[in-house]
Amino acid sequence: MFNIIMLVVFSLVTMFYAFYIVSHIRSAVDSANVSDRRALAKSFFAIGISVVTLAILWFQAAFVYFYR
């Protein structure tokens, strides 16, 4: 039961971060066309933080799944 709840929660969080990453990719593309370096850097930073957060989240899920 705990594994099912954890899978659902982690899937929802992953979908949220996937949407967040896609929205920042769109923002980065728009910023690149306008040559706004600050907005472009902000978008790339947000994308990087999101990817790192997802990696940590799924590493934690794998650890709990395999070692619990």
ChimeraX commands (.cxc) that place a marker at each C-alpha (Angstrom):
marker #1 position 0.00,0.00,0.00 radius 0.5
marker #1 position 2.84,2.38,0.89 radius 0.5
marker #1 position 4.52,1.66,-2.46 radius 0.5
marker #1 position 1.36,2.55,-4.38 radius 0.5
marker #1 position 0.91,5.82,-2.49 radius 0.5
marker #1 position 4.57,6.68,-2.98 radius 0.5
marker #1 position 4.36,5.89,-6.70 radius 0.5
marker #1 position 1.29,8.11,-7.14 radius 0.5
marker #1 position 2.83,11.01,-5.22 radius 0.5
marker #1 position 6.16,10.77,-7.04 radius 0.5
marker #1 position 4.38,10.55,-10.40 radius 0.5
marker #1 position 2.37,13.69,-9.64 radius 0.5
marker #1 position 5.48,15.55,-8.55 radius 0.5
marker #1 position 7.29,14.39,-11.68 radius 0.5
marker #1 position 4.47,15.64,-13.90 radius 0.5
marker #1 position 4.55,18.99,-12.11 radius 0.5
marker #1 position 8.30,19.35,-12.62 radius 0.5
marker #1 position 8.02,18.21,-16.25 radius 0.5
marker #1 position 5.47,20.96,-16.87 radius 0.5
marker #1 position 7.73,23.43,-15.02 radius 0.5
marker #1 position 10.73,22.44,-17.15 radius 0.5
marker #1 position 8.76,22.73,-20.40 radius 0.5
marker #1 position 7.42,26.15,-19.45 radius 0.5
marker #1 position 10.93,27.37,-18.69 radius 0.5
marker #1 position 12.24,25.94,-21.96 radius 0.5
marker #1 position 9.59,27.97,-23.76 radius 0.5
marker #1 position 10.59,31.02,-21.74 radius 0.5
marker #1 position 14.25,30.44,-22.60 radius 0.5
marker #1 position 13.44,30.22,-26.30 radius 0.5
marker #1 position 11.44,33.44,-26.14 radius 0.5
marker #1 position 14.24,35.15,-24.20 radius 0.5
marker #1 position 16.83,34.01,-26.72 radius 0.5
marker #1 position 14.84,35.65,-29.50 radius 0.5
marker #1 position 14.67,38.93,-27.59 radius 0.5
marker #1 position 18.31,38.75,-26.40 radius 0.5
marker #1 position 17.37,39.22,-22.75 radius 0.5
marker #1 position 20.34,37.57,-21.07 radius 0.5
marker #1 position 19.03,37.83,-17.51 radius 0.5
marker #1 position 15.75,36.08,-18.34 radius 0.5
marker #1 position 17.62,33.46,-20.34 radius 0.5
marker #1 position 19.99,32.75,-17.44 radius 0.5
marker #1 position 17.05,32.61,-15.03 radius 0.5
marker #1 position 15.29,30.06,-17.24 radius 0.5
marker #1 position 18.38,27.87,-17.55 radius 0.5
marker #1 position 18.91,28.02,-13.78 radius 0.5
marker #1 position 15.28,26.97,-13.18 radius 0.5
marker #1 position 15.65,24.09,-15.64 radius 0.5
marker #1 position 18.85,22.91,-13.95 radius 0.5
marker #1 position 17.36,23.06,-10.47 radius 0.5
marker #1 position 14.28,21.16,-11.66 radius 0.5
marker #1 position 16.33,18.39,-13.25 radius 0.5
marker #1 position 18.49,18.03,-10.14 radius 0.5
marker #1 position 15.39,17.94,-7.92 radius 0.5
marker #1 position 13.81,15.23,-10.07 radius 0.5
marker #1 position 16.99,13.17,-10.02 radius 0.5
marker #1 position 17.20,13.39,-6.23 radius 0.5
marker #1 position 13.50,12.56,-5.90 radius 0.5
marker #1 position 13.73,9.44,-8.04 radius 0.5
marker #1 position 16.99,8.37,-6.39 radius 0.5
marker #1 position 15.18,8.55,-3.06 radius 0.5
marker #1 position 12.26,6.55,-4.47 radius 0.5
marker #1 position 14.60,3.86,-5.80 radius 0.5
marker #1 position 16.40,3.70,-2.46 radius 0.5
marker #1 position 13.13,3.28,-0.56 radius 0.5
marker #1 position 11.85,0.72,-3.08 radius 0.5
marker #1 position 14.97,-1.45,-3.14 radius 0.5
marker #1 position 16.13,-1.16,0.48 radius 0.5
marker #1 position 12.91,-0.98,2.46 radius 0.5
marker link #1:1,2 radius 0.2
marker link #1:2,3 radius 0.2
marker link #1:3,4 radius 0.2
marker link #1:4,5 radius 0.2
marker link #1:5,6 radius 0.2
marker link #1:6,7 radius 0.2
marker link #1:7,8 radius 0.2
marker link #1:8,9 radius 0.2
marker link #1:9,10 radius 0.2
marker link #1:10,11 radius 0.2
marker link #1:11,12 radius 0.2
marker link #1:12,13 radius 0.2
marker link #1:13,14 radius 0.2
marker link #1:14,15 radius 0.2
marker link #1:15,16 radius 0.2
marker link #1:16,17 radius 0.2
marker link #1:17,18 radius 0.2
marker link #1:18,19 radius 0.2
marker link #1:19,20 radius 0.2
marker link #1:20,21 radius 0.2
marker link #1:21,22 radius 0.2
marker link #1:22,23 radius 0.2
marker link #1:23,24 radius 0.2
marker link #1:24,25 radius 0.2
marker link #1:25,26 radius 0.2
marker link #1:26,27 radius 0.2
marker link #1:27,28 radius 0.2
marker link #1:28,29 radius 0.2
marker link #1:29,30 radius 0.2
marker link #1:30,31 radius 0.2
marker link #1:31,32 radius 0.2
marker link #1:32,33 radius 0.2
marker link #1:33,34 radius 0.2
marker link #1:34,35 radius 0.2
marker link #1:35,36 radius 0.2
marker link #1:36,37 radius 0.2
marker link #1:37,38 radius 0.2
marker link #1:38,39 radius 0.2
marker link #1:39,40 radius 0.2
marker link #1:40,41 radius 0.2
marker link #1:41,42 radius 0.2
marker link #1:42,43 radius 0.2
marker link #1:43,44 radius 0.2
marker link #1:44,45 radius 0.2
marker link #1:45,46 radius 0.2
marker link #1:46,47 radius 0.2
marker link #1:47,48 radius 0.2
marker link #1:48,49 radius 0.2
marker link #1:49,50 radius 0.2
marker link #1:50,51 radius 0.2
marker link #1:51,52 radius 0.2
marker link #1:52,53 radius 0.2
marker link #1:53,54 radius 0.2
marker link #1:54,55 radius 0.2
marker link #1:55,56 radius 0.2
marker link #1:56,57 radius 0.2
marker link #1:57,58 radius 0.2
marker link #1:58,59 radius 0.2
marker link #1:59,60 radius 0.2
marker link #1:60,61 radius 0.2
marker link #1:61,62 radius 0.2
marker link #1:62,63 radius 0.2
marker link #1:63,64 radius 0.2
marker link #1:64,65 radius 0.2
marker link #1:65,66 radius 0.2
marker link #1:66,67 radius 0.2
marker link #1:67,68 radius 0.2
view
